[in-house]
Amino acid sequence: MTRRTPLYERHVAAGAQMVPFGGWDMPLRYGSQIDEHHAVRRRAGVFDVSHMTVVDVSGAGAADFLRRLLANDVARLAPGQALYSCMLNDSGGVIDDLIVYRRASRGGVAYRLVVNAATREKDLDWMQAVAGTFAAELRTREDLAMIAVQGPSACDLAGPLLPDAVTTAARELAPFSAIEVGNLFVARTGYTGEDGWEILLPADEAARLWDALLEAGVTPCGLGARDTLRLEAGMNLYGQDMDESVSPLVSALAWTIAWEPAGREFIGRAALDRERVTGPAARLTGLVLAERGVMRRDQRVVTRAGEGRITSGGFSPSMNCSIALARVPVAAAGECEVEIRDVLRPARLVRPPFVRHGRVLVT
Protein backbone atom coordinates (compact mmCIF):
# COMPACT_ATOMS: atom_id res chain seq x y z
CA MET A 1 0.00 0.00 0.00
CA THR A 2 1.33 3.41 -0.94
CA ARG A 3 1.79 6.16 1.64
CA ARG A 4 0.14 9.58 1.62
CA THR A 5 1.58 12.95 2.56
CA PRO A 6 -0.29 15.39 4.85
CA LEU A 7 -1.36 17.24 1.68
CA TYR A 8 -2.91 14.25 -0.10
CA GLU A 9 -6.48 15.46 0.41
CA ARG A 10 -5.54 18.88 -0.99
CA HIS A 11 -4.14 17.30 -4.14
CA VAL A 12 -7.21 15.15 -4.73
CA ALA A 13 -9.58 18.06 -4.07
CA ALA A 14 -7.65 20.14 -6.63
CA GLY A 15 -8.15 17.44 -9.27
CA ALA A 16 -4.52 16.37 -9.43
CA GLN A 17 -3.64 13.24 -11.35
CA MET A 18 -2.24 11.01 -8.62
CA VAL A 19 0.43 8.42 -9.38
CA PRO A 20 2.51 6.00 -7.31
CA PHE A 21 6.06 7.27 -6.81
CA GLY A 22 8.67 5.79 -4.50
CA GLY A 23 5.99 4.13 -2.38
CA TRP A 24 3.83 7.28 -2.16
CA ASP A 25 0.67 8.59 -3.84
CA MET A 26 1.89 11.83 -5.39
CA PRO A 27 0.44 14.44 -7.78
CA LEU A 28 1.80 14.16 -11.33
CA ARG A 29 0.03 17.30 -12.54
CA TYR A 30 -3.00 19.43 -11.70
CA GLY A 31 -3.82 20.42 -15.26
CA SER A 32 -1.23 21.42 -17.85
CA GLN A 33 2.26 20.22 -16.99
CA ILE A 34 3.65 22.81 -19.43
CA ASP A 35 1.80 25.61 -17.63
CA GLU A 36 3.14 24.40 -14.28
CA HIS A 37 6.67 24.38 -15.70
CA HIS A 38 6.38 27.92 -17.03
CA ALA A 39 4.84 29.12 -13.76
CA VAL A 40 8.03 28.18 -11.93
CA ARG A 41 10.32 29.69 -14.57
CA ARG A 42 8.35 32.94 -14.79
CA ARG A 43 6.76 33.50 -11.36
CA ALA A 44 6.33 30.88 -8.61
CA GLY A 45 5.20 27.30 -8.14
CA VAL A 46 4.83 25.09 -5.09
CA PHE A 47 5.58 21.37 -4.77
CA ASP A 48 4.62 18.92 -2.06
CA VAL A 49 7.90 17.12 -1.37
CA SER A 50 6.86 15.60 1.92
CA HIS A 51 7.69 12.16 0.54
CA MET A 52 11.39 12.99 0.89
CA THR A 53 13.09 11.34 3.87
CA VAL A 54 14.34 13.69 6.60
CA VAL A 55 16.91 12.31 9.02
CA ASP A 56 18.33 14.28 11.96
CA VAL A 57 21.80 13.28 13.11
CA SER A 58 23.07 14.27 16.54
CA GLY A 59 25.49 13.11 19.20
CA ALA A 60 29.15 13.60 19.98
CA GLY A 61 30.15 11.48 16.99
CA ALA A 62 27.75 13.03 14.46
CA ALA A 63 30.41 14.91 12.49
CA ASP A 64 32.81 11.96 12.44
CA PHE A 65 29.98 9.67 11.27
CA LEU A 66 29.06 11.97 8.38
CA ARG A 67 32.70 12.48 7.42
CA ARG A 68 32.92 8.69 7.03
CA LEU A 69 29.52 8.31 5.35
CA LEU A 70 29.69 11.08 2.73
CA ALA A 71 32.08 11.91 -0.12
CA ASN A 72 31.71 15.60 0.62
CA ASP A 73 33.00 16.91 3.96
CA VAL A 74 30.68 18.33 6.61
CA ALA A 75 33.72 19.85 8.33
CA ARG A 76 33.35 22.61 5.72
CA LEU A 77 29.98 23.63 7.09
CA ALA A 78 29.42 26.55 9.43
CA PRO A 79 26.16 26.56 11.39
CA GLY A 80 23.28 27.27 9.01
CA GLN A 81 25.11 26.09 5.89
CA ALA A 82 24.34 23.10 3.67
CA LEU A 83 26.13 21.00 1.10
CA TYR A 84 25.23 18.45 -1.55
CA SER A 85 26.91 15.05 -1.40
CA CYS A 86 26.83 11.49 -2.60
CA MET A 87 26.71 8.54 -0.22
CA LEU A 88 28.90 5.82 -1.72
CA ASN A 89 29.40 2.09 -1.40
CA ASP A 90 32.86 0.55 -1.05
CA SER A 91 33.17 0.36 -4.86
CA GLY A 92 32.56 4.10 -5.22
CA GLY A 93 29.04 3.58 -6.60
CA VAL A 94 26.35 6.07 -5.60
CA ILE A 95 23.96 4.67 -2.98
CA ASP A 96 22.10 7.98 -3.01
CA ASP A 97 22.55 11.73 -3.27
CA LEU A 98 21.41 14.05 -0.51
CA ILE A 99 21.62 17.49 1.07
CA VAL A 100 23.04 17.81 4.56
CA TYR A 101 22.42 20.90 6.68
CA ARG A 102 24.39 21.90 9.75
CA ARG A 103 21.73 23.08 12.14
CA ALA A 104 22.39 26.49 13.66
CA SER A 105 19.98 26.58 16.55
CA ARG A 106 20.92 23.38 18.34
CA GLY A 107 23.31 22.95 21.23
CA GLY A 108 26.46 21.14 20.18
CA VAL A 109 26.75 20.00 16.57
CA ALA A 110 23.73 18.53 14.83
CA TYR A 111 22.80 17.92 11.21
CA ARG A 112 19.72 17.39 9.07
CA LEU A 113 19.80 15.14 6.00
CA VAL A 114 17.21 15.12 3.20
CA VAL A 115 17.38 11.99 1.06
CA ASN A 116 15.27 10.55 -1.74
CA ALA A 117 11.92 8.86 -1.18
CA ALA A 118 12.43 5.86 -3.47
CA THR A 119 15.68 4.87 -1.74
CA ARG A 120 14.40 5.40 1.80
CA GLU A 121 14.79 1.90 3.26
CA LYS A 122 18.11 1.23 1.58
CA ASP A 123 19.50 4.56 2.76
CA LEU A 124 18.34 4.16 6.35
CA ASP A 125 19.75 0.63 6.56
CA TRP A 126 23.10 1.82 5.24
CA MET A 127 23.23 4.82 7.57
CA GLN A 128 22.40 2.71 10.60
CA ALA A 129 25.07 0.16 9.69
CA VAL A 130 27.74 2.86 9.35
CA ALA A 131 26.58 4.75 12.44
CA GLY A 132 27.07 1.68 14.59
CA THR A 133 30.72 2.49 15.04
CA PHE A 134 30.14 6.14 16.00
CA ALA A 135 28.45 7.96 18.87
CA ALA A 136 25.76 9.27 16.55
CA GLU A 137 21.99 9.18 16.94
CA LEU A 138 19.75 9.03 13.86
CA ARG A 139 16.13 10.16 14.03
CA THR A 140 13.79 9.87 11.04
CA ARG A 141 11.39 12.82 11.11
CA GLU A 142 8.03 11.30 10.21
CA ASP A 143 6.39 14.27 11.95
CA LEU A 144 7.53 16.83 9.39
CA ALA A 145 6.14 17.90 6.03
CA MET A 146 8.19 19.56 3.31
CA ILE A 147 7.02 22.19 0.84
CA ALA A 148 9.18 23.63 -1.94
CA VAL A 149 8.21 27.06 -3.28
CA GLN A 150 10.30 27.90 -6.33
CA GLY A 151 10.54 30.64 -8.95
CA PRO A 152 11.74 34.23 -9.34
CA SER A 153 8.83 35.55 -7.24
CA ALA A 154 8.75 32.64 -4.79
CA CYS A 155 10.32 34.44 -1.83
CA ASP A 156 8.29 37.61 -2.42
CA LEU A 157 5.03 35.65 -2.39
CA ALA A 158 5.89 33.20 0.38
CA GLY A 159 7.72 35.60 2.68
CA PRO A 160 4.64 37.35 4.10
CA LEU A 161 3.14 33.96 4.95
CA LEU A 162 5.94 33.05 7.34
CA PRO A 163 6.19 34.31 10.94
CA ASP A 164 7.75 37.77 11.24
CA ALA A 165 10.68 36.26 13.15
CA VAL A 166 11.48 34.14 10.11
CA THR A 167 10.66 36.21 7.05
CA THR A 168 13.48 38.76 7.11
CA ALA A 169 16.17 36.22 7.92
CA ALA A 170 14.84 33.79 5.29
CA ARG A 171 14.93 36.44 2.59
CA GLU A 172 18.58 37.17 3.44
CA LEU A 173 19.65 33.53 3.21
CA ALA A 174 22.45 32.78 0.77
CA PRO A 175 22.04 29.77 -1.53
CA PHE A 176 22.58 26.50 0.33
CA SER A 177 21.94 27.94 3.75
CA ALA A 178 19.05 27.59 6.18
CA ILE A 179 17.47 29.04 9.29
CA GLU A 180 15.51 27.30 11.98
CA VAL A 181 13.04 28.97 14.30
CA GLY A 182 11.14 26.62 16.57
CA ASN A 183 9.72 23.84 14.39
CA LEU A 184 10.03 25.87 11.19
CA PHE A 185 13.08 25.14 9.01
CA VAL A 186 13.61 27.24 5.87
CA ALA A 187 16.40 26.46 3.40
CA ARG A 188 17.41 28.33 0.26
CA THR A 189 17.74 25.15 -1.76
CA GLY A 190 15.73 23.51 -4.51
CA TYR A 191 15.61 21.20 -7.49
CA THR A 192 14.38 23.47 -10.27
CA GLY A 193 17.24 25.84 -11.17
CA GLU A 194 15.26 28.77 -9.75
CA ASP A 195 15.42 30.78 -6.56
CA GLY A 196 13.19 29.72 -3.70
CA TRP A 197 12.85 27.93 -0.42
CA GLU A 198 12.35 24.41 0.82
CA ILE A 199 10.27 24.68 3.98
CA LEU A 200 10.05 21.96 6.62
CA LEU A 201 7.32 22.30 9.20
CA PRO A 202 5.11 20.15 11.44
CA ALA A 203 2.89 17.90 9.34
CA ASP A 204 -0.30 19.26 10.87
CA GLU A 205 0.63 22.81 9.79
CA ALA A 206 1.38 21.98 6.15
CA ALA A 207 -2.15 22.35 4.76
CA ARG A 208 -2.50 25.85 6.17
CA LEU A 209 0.71 27.03 4.48
CA TRP A 210 -0.20 25.23 1.25
CA ASP A 211 -3.60 26.95 1.13
CA ALA A 212 -2.05 30.34 1.87
CA LEU A 213 0.51 29.92 -0.92
CA LEU A 214 -2.21 29.12 -3.44
CA GLU A 215 -4.29 32.09 -2.24
CA ALA A 216 -1.19 34.27 -2.76
CA GLY A 217 -1.08 33.20 -6.40
CA VAL A 218 1.54 30.47 -6.28
CA THR A 219 0.81 27.68 -8.77
CA PRO A 220 0.56 24.08 -7.48
CA CYS A 221 2.93 21.85 -9.44
CA GLY A 222 3.34 18.10 -9.70
CA LEU A 223 6.11 15.63 -10.30
CA GLY A 224 5.90 16.10 -14.08
CA ALA A 225 6.94 19.74 -13.97
CA ARG A 226 9.49 18.99 -11.27
CA ASP A 227 11.22 16.57 -13.63
CA THR A 228 11.30 18.87 -16.68
CA LEU A 229 12.60 21.71 -14.49
CA ARG A 230 15.39 19.61 -12.96
CA LEU A 231 16.36 18.26 -16.39
CA GLU A 232 16.64 21.79 -17.78
CA ALA A 233 18.72 22.67 -14.71
CA GLY A 234 21.04 19.75 -15.50
CA MET A 235 20.47 18.09 -12.14
CA ASN A 236 20.93 14.33 -11.77
CA LEU A 237 18.02 12.06 -10.95
CA TYR A 238 18.90 9.10 -8.77
CA GLY A 239 18.17 5.76 -10.42
CA GLN A 240 18.62 7.19 -13.90
CA ASP A 241 21.62 9.52 -14.09
CA MET A 242 23.43 7.77 -11.25
CA ASP A 243 23.12 4.60 -9.22
CA GLU A 244 25.27 2.09 -7.37
CA SER A 245 26.95 0.95 -10.59
CA VAL A 246 28.54 4.32 -11.38
CA SER A 247 30.74 6.72 -9.43
CA PRO A 248 30.44 10.49 -9.04
CA LEU A 249 33.36 10.79 -11.47
CA VAL A 250 31.25 9.45 -14.36
CA SER A 251 28.11 11.24 -13.18
CA ALA A 252 29.37 14.84 -13.53
CA LEU A 253 29.59 15.04 -9.74
CA ALA A 254 33.35 15.18 -9.18
CA TRP A 255 32.79 18.64 -7.71
CA THR A 256 30.94 17.07 -4.78
CA ILE A 257 33.95 15.03 -3.64
CA ALA A 258 36.12 16.58 -0.92
CA TRP A 259 39.57 15.10 -1.59
CA GLU A 260 41.18 17.14 1.19
CA PRO A 261 42.22 16.37 3.81
CA ALA A 262 43.88 13.37 2.20
CA GLY A 263 43.61 11.38 5.42
CA ARG A 264 39.79 11.42 5.56
CA GLU A 265 38.77 7.85 4.75
CA PHE A 266 35.20 8.26 3.56
CA ILE A 267 33.47 5.15 2.24
CA GLY A 268 34.34 4.63 -1.42
CA ARG A 269 37.48 6.75 -1.32
CA ALA A 270 39.92 3.97 -2.21
CA ALA A 271 37.88 3.07 -5.31
CA LEU A 272 37.66 6.72 -6.38
CA ASP A 273 41.40 7.17 -5.89
CA ARG A 274 42.02 4.26 -8.27
CA GLU A 275 39.53 5.68 -10.78
CA ARG A 276 41.28 9.05 -10.69
CA VAL A 277 44.56 7.37 -11.66
CA THR A 278 43.12 5.38 -14.58
CA GLY A 279 40.64 8.06 -15.60
CA PRO A 280 36.84 7.59 -15.68
CA ALA A 281 35.51 5.32 -18.43
CA ALA A 282 32.70 7.69 -19.40
CA ARG A 283 31.20 11.05 -18.61
CA LEU A 284 27.72 12.49 -18.21
CA THR A 285 26.88 15.30 -20.59
CA GLY A 286 23.97 17.17 -22.11
CA LEU A 287 22.30 16.62 -25.49
CA VAL A 288 20.14 18.85 -27.64
CA LEU A 289 18.15 17.22 -30.45
CA ALA A 290 18.42 19.04 -33.77
CA GLU A 291 15.09 17.78 -35.15
CA ARG A 292 11.57 17.24 -33.93
CA GLY A 293 11.14 14.26 -31.62
CA VAL A 294 11.72 13.47 -27.97
CA MET A 295 14.78 11.75 -26.54
CA ARG A 296 14.10 9.19 -23.84
CA ARG A 297 16.06 7.17 -21.32
CA ASP A 298 18.23 4.31 -22.63
CA GLN A 299 18.24 5.43 -26.27
CA ARG A 300 21.53 4.85 -28.07
CA VAL A 301 23.88 7.79 -28.64
CA VAL A 302 26.40 7.49 -31.49
CA THR A 303 29.48 9.74 -31.35
CA ARG A 304 32.79 9.77 -33.21
CA ALA A 305 34.45 8.48 -30.00
CA GLY A 306 32.05 5.57 -29.53
CA GLU A 307 28.55 4.88 -28.28
CA GLY A 308 26.72 5.95 -25.16
CA ARG A 309 23.22 5.89 -23.67
CA ILE A 310 20.72 8.53 -22.65
CA THR A 311 20.09 8.50 -18.91
CA SER A 312 17.34 11.17 -18.79
CA GLY A 313 15.51 12.77 -21.68
CA GLY A 314 12.41 14.73 -22.48
CA PHE A 315 10.90 17.88 -23.95
CA SER A 316 12.16 21.23 -22.70
CA PRO A 317 9.28 23.72 -22.45
CA SER A 318 11.74 26.60 -22.06
CA MET A 319 13.76 25.67 -25.17
CA ASN A 320 10.90 24.17 -27.20
CA CYS A 321 12.99 21.17 -28.19
CA SER A 322 14.14 17.86 -26.76
CA ILE A 323 17.07 17.76 -24.33
CA ALA A 324 18.74 14.93 -22.46
CA LEU A 325 21.53 13.82 -20.18
CA ALA A 326 23.64 10.96 -21.54
CA ARG A 327 26.61 8.87 -20.50
CA VAL A 328 29.11 8.89 -23.39
CA PRO A 329 32.82 8.14 -23.96
CA VAL A 330 35.08 10.70 -22.30
CA ALA A 331 36.46 11.93 -25.65
CA ALA A 332 33.02 12.45 -27.23
CA ALA A 333 32.27 16.02 -28.29
CA GLY A 334 30.35 18.04 -30.83
CA GLU A 335 27.84 16.48 -33.18
CA CYS A 336 26.29 13.06 -32.54
CA GLU A 337 23.24 10.97 -33.37
CA VAL A 338 20.48 9.53 -31.20
CA GLU A 339 18.53 6.43 -32.17
CA ILE A 340 14.82 7.19 -31.88
CA ARG A 341 12.43 4.51 -33.13
CA ASP A 342 15.17 2.80 -35.15
CA VAL A 343 16.19 6.04 -36.90
CA LEU A 344 19.39 7.99 -36.12
CA ARG A 345 18.53 11.63 -35.46
CA PRO A 346 21.12 14.44 -35.39
CA ALA A 347 21.94 15.96 -32.01
CA ARG A 348 24.86 17.70 -30.33
CA LEU A 349 26.66 17.40 -27.04
CA VAL A 350 26.45 20.43 -24.75
CA ARG A 351 27.46 21.26 -21.24
CA PRO A 352 24.55 21.40 -18.77
CA PRO A 353 22.74 23.24 -17.31
CA PHE A 354 20.39 24.05 -20.17
CA VAL A 355 18.33 26.65 -18.30
CA ARG A 356 19.03 28.44 -15.03
CA HIS A 357 17.15 31.31 -13.38
CA GLY A 358 14.83 31.58 -16.36
CA ARG A 359 17.63 32.02 -18.89
CA VAL A 360 18.46 29.54 -21.65
CA LEU A 361 22.20 28.83 -21.43
CA VAL A 362 22.69 26.77 -24.60
CA THR A 363 21.70 27.71 -28.14
C-alpha positions in Angstrom: 0.0 0.0 0.0 1.3 3.4 -0.9 1.8 6.2 1.6 0.1 9.6 1.6 1.6 12.9 2.6 -0.3 15.4 4.8 -1.4 17.2 1.7 -2.9 14.2 -0.1 -6.5 15.5 0.4 -5.5 18.9 -1.0 -4.1 17.3 -4.1 -7.2 15.1 -4.7 -9.6 18.1 -4.1 -7.6 20.1 -6.6 -8.1 17.4 -9.3 -4.5 16.4 -9.4 -3.6 13.2 -11.4 -2.2 11.0 -8.6 0.4 8.4 -9.4 2.5 6.0 -7.3 6.1 7.3 -6.8 8.7 5.8 -4.5 6.0 4.1 -2.4 3.8 7.3 -2.2 0.7 8.6 -3.8 1.9 11.8 -5.4 0.4 14.4 -7.8 1.8 14.2 -11.3 0.0 17.3 -12.5 -3.0 19.4 -11.7 -3.8 20.4 -15.3 -1.2 21.4 -17.9 2.3 20.2 -17.0 3.7 22.8 -19.4 1.8 25.6 -17.6 3.1 24.4 -14.3 6.7 24.4 -15.7 6.4 27.9 -17.0 4.8 29.1 -13.8 8.0 28.2 -11.9 10.3 29.7 -14.6 8.4 32.9 -14.8 6.8 33.5 -11.4 6.3 30.9 -8.6 5.2 27.3 -8.1 4.8 25.1 -5.1 5.6 21.4 -4.8 4.6 18.9 -2.1 7.9 17.1 -1.4 6.9 15.6 1.9 7.7 12.2 0.5 11.4 13.0 0.9 13.1 11.3 3.9 14.3 13.7 6.6 16.9 12.3 9.0 18.3 14.3 12.0 21.8 13.3 13.1 23.1 14.3 16.5 25.5 13.1 19.2 29.1 13.6 20.0 30.2 11.5 17.0 27.7 13.0 14.5 30.4 14.9 12.5 32.8 12.0 12.4 30.0 9.7 11.3 29.1 12.0 8.4 32.7 12.5 7.4 32.9 8.7 7.0 29.5 8.3 5.4 29.7 11.1 2.7 32.1 11.9 -0.1 31.7 15.6 0.6 33.0 16.9 4.0 30.7 18.3 6.6 33.7 19.8 8.3 33.3 22.6 5.7 30.0 23.6 7.1 29.4 26.5 9.4 26.2 26.6 11.4 23.3 27.3 9.0 25.1 26.1 5.9 24.3 23.1 3.7 26.1 21.0 1.1 25.2 18.5 -1.5 26.9 15.1 -1.4 26.8 11.5 -2.6 26.7 8.5 -0.2 28.9 5.8 -1.7 29.4 2.1 -1.4 32.9 0.5 -1.1 33.2 0.4 -4.9 32.6 4.1 -5.2 29.0 3.6 -6.6 26.4 6.1 -5.6 24.0 4.7 -3.0 22.1 8.0 -3.0 22.5 11.7 -3.3 21.4 14.1 -0.5 21.6 17.5 1.1 23.0 17.8 4.6 22.4 20.9 6.7 24.4 21.9 9.7 21.7 23.1 12.1 22.4 26.5 13.7 20.0 26.6 16.5 20.9 23.4 18.3 23.3 23.0 21.2 26.5 21.1 20.2 26.7 20.0 16.6 23.7 18.5 14.8 22.8 17.9 11.2 19.7 17.4 9.1 19.8 15.1 6.0 17.2 15.1 3.2 17.4 12.0 1.1 15.3 10.5 -1.7 11.9 8.9 -1.2 12.4 5.9 -3.5 15.7 4.9 -1.7 14.4 5.4 1.8 14.8 1.9 3.3 18.1 1.2 1.6 19.5 4.6 2.8 18.3 4.2 6.3 19.7 0.6 6.6 23.1 1.8 5.2 23.2 4.8 7.6 22.4 2.7 10.6 25.1 0.2 9.7 27.7 2.9 9.4 26.6 4.8 12.4 27.1 1.7 14.6 30.7 2.5 15.0 30.1 6.1 16.0 28.5 8.0 18.9 25.8 9.3 16.6 22.0 9.2 16.9 19.8 9.0 13.9 16.1 10.2 14.0 13.8 9.9 11.0 11.4 12.8 11.1 8.0 11.3 10.2 6.4 14.3 12.0 7.5 16.8 9.4 6.1 17.9 6.0 8.2 19.6 3.3 7.0 22.2 0.8 9.2 23.6 -1.9 8.2 27.1 -3.3 10.3 27.9 -6.3 10.5 30.6 -8.9 11.7 34.2 -9.3 8.8 35.5 -7.2 8.8 32.6 -4.8 10.3 34.4 -1.8 8.3 37.6 -2.4 5.0 35.7 -2.4 5.9 33.2 0.4 7.7 35.6 2.7 4.6 37.4 4.1 3.1 34.0 4.9 5.9 33.1 7.3 6.2 34.3 10.9 7.8 37.8 11.2 10.7 36.3 13.2 11.5 34.1 10.1 10.7 36.2 7.0 13.5 38.8 7.1 16.2 36.2 7.9 14.8 33.8 5.3 14.9 36.4 2.6 18.6 37.2 3.4 19.7 33.5 3.2 22.5 32.8 0.8 22.0 29.8 -1.5 22.6 26.5 0.3 21.9 27.9 3.8 19.1 27.6 6.2 17.5 29.0 9.3 15.5 27.3 12.0 13.0 29.0 14.3 11.1 26.6 16.6 9.7 23.8 14.4 10.0 25.9 11.2 13.1 25.1 9.0 13.6 27.2 5.9 16.4 26.5 3.4 17.4 28.3 0.3 17.7 25.1 -1.8 15.7 23.5 -4.5 15.6 21.2 -7.5 14.4 23.5 -10.3 17.2 25.8 -11.2 15.3 28.8 -9.8 15.4 30.8 -6.6 13.2 29.7 -3.7 12.8 27.9 -0.4 12.4 24.4 0.8 10.3 24.7 4.0 10.1 22.0 6.6 7.3 22.3 9.2 5.1 20.1 11.4 2.9 17.9 9.3 -0.3 19.3 10.9 0.6 22.8 9.8 1.4 22.0 6.1 -2.2 22.3 4.8 -2.5 25.8 6.2 0.7 27.0 4.5 -0.2 25.2 1.3 -3.6 27.0 1.1 -2.0 30.3 1.9 0.5 29.9 -0.9 -2.2 29.1 -3.4 -4.3 32.1 -2.2 -1.2 34.3 -2.8 -1.1 33.2 -6.4 1.5 30.5 -6.3 0.8 27.7 -8.8 0.6 24.1 -7.5 2.9 21.9 -9.4 3.3 18.1 -9.7 6.1 15.6 -10.3 5.9 16.1 -14.1 6.9 19.7 -14.0 9.5 19.0 -11.3 11.2 16.6 -13.6 11.3 18.9 -16.7 12.6 21.7 -14.5 15.4 19.6 -13.0 16.4 18.3 -16.4 16.6 21.8 -17.8 18.7 22.7 -14.7 21.0 19.7 -15.5 20.5 18.1 -12.1 20.9 14.3 -11.8 18.0 12.1 -11.0 18.9 9.1 -8.8 18.2 5.8 -10.4 18.6 7.2 -13.9 21.6 9.5 -14.1 23.4 7.8 -11.3 23.1 4.6 -9.2 25.3 2.1 -7.4 27.0 1.0 -10.6 28.5 4.3 -11.4 30.7 6.7 -9.4 30.4 10.5 -9.0 33.4 10.8 -11.5 31.3 9.4 -14.4 28.1 11.2 -13.2 29.4 14.8 -13.5 29.6 15.0 -9.7 33.3 15.2 -9.2 32.8 18.6 -7.7 30.9 17.1 -4.8 34.0 15.0 -3.6 36.1 16.6 -0.9 39.6 15.1 -1.6 41.2 17.1 1.2 42.2 16.4 3.8 43.9 13.4 2.2 43.6 11.4 5.4 39.8 11.4 5.6 38.8 7.9 4.7 35.2 8.3 3.6 33.5 5.1 2.2 34.3 4.6 -1.4 37.5 6.8 -1.3 39.9 4.0 -2.2 37.9 3.1 -5.3 37.7 6.7 -6.4 41.4 7.2 -5.9 42.0 4.3 -8.3 39.5 5.7 -10.8 41.3 9.0 -10.7 44.6 7.4 -11.7 43.1 5.4 -14.6 40.6 8.1 -15.6 36.8 7.6 -15.7 35.5 5.3 -18.4 32.7 7.7 -19.4 31.2 11.0 -18.6 27.7 12.5 -18.2 26.9 15.3 -20.6 24.0 17.2 -22.1 22.3 16.6 -25.5 20.1 18.9 -27.6 18.1 17.2 -30.4 18.4 19.0 -33.8 15.1 17.8 -35.1 11.6 17.2 -33.9 11.1 14.3 -31.6 11.7 13.5 -28.0 14.8 11.8 -26.5 14.1 9.2 -23.8 16.1 7.2 -21.3 18.2 4.3 -22.6 18.2 5.4 -26.3 21.5 4.8 -28.1 23.9 7.8 -28.6 26.4 7.5 -31.5 29.5 9.7 -31.4 32.8 9.8 -33.2 34.4 8.5 -30.0 32.1 5.6 -29.5 28.5 4.9 -28.3 26.7 5.9 -25.2 23.2 5.9 -23.7 20.7 8.5 -22.7 20.1 8.5 -18.9 17.3 11.2 -18.8 15.5 12.8 -21.7 12.4 14.7 -22.5 10.9 17.9 -23.9 12.2 21.2 -22.7 9.3 23.7 -22.5 11.7 26.6 -22.1 13.8 25.7 -25.2 10.9 24.2 -27.2 13.0 21.2 -28.2 14.1 17.9 -26.8 17.1 17.8 -24.3 18.7 14.9 -22.5 21.5 13.8 -20.2 23.6 11.0 -21.5 26.6 8.9 -20.5 29.1 8.9 -23.4 32.8 8.1 -24.0 35.1 10.7 -22.3 36.5 11.9 -25.7 33.0 12.5 -27.2 32.3 16.0 -28.3 30.4 18.0 -30.8 27.8 16.5 -33.2 26.3 13.1 -32.5 23.2 11.0 -33.4 20.5 9.5 -31.2 18.5 6.4 -32.2 14.8 7.2 -31.9 12.4 4.5 -33.1 15.2 2.8 -35.1 16.2 6.0 -36.9 19.4 8.0 -36.1 18.5 11.6 -35.5 21.1 14.4 -35.4 21.9 16.0 -32.0 24.9 17.7 -30.3 26.7 17.4 -27.0 26.5 20.4 -24.8 27.5 21.3 -21.2 24.6 21.4 -18.8 22.7 23.2 -17.3 20.4 24.1 -20.2 18.3 26.6 -18.3 19.0 28.4 -15.0 17.2 31.3 -13.4 14.8 31.6 -16.4 17.6 32.0 -18.9 18.5 29.5 -21.6 22.2 28.8 -21.4 22.7 26.8 -24.6 21.7 27.7 -28.1 
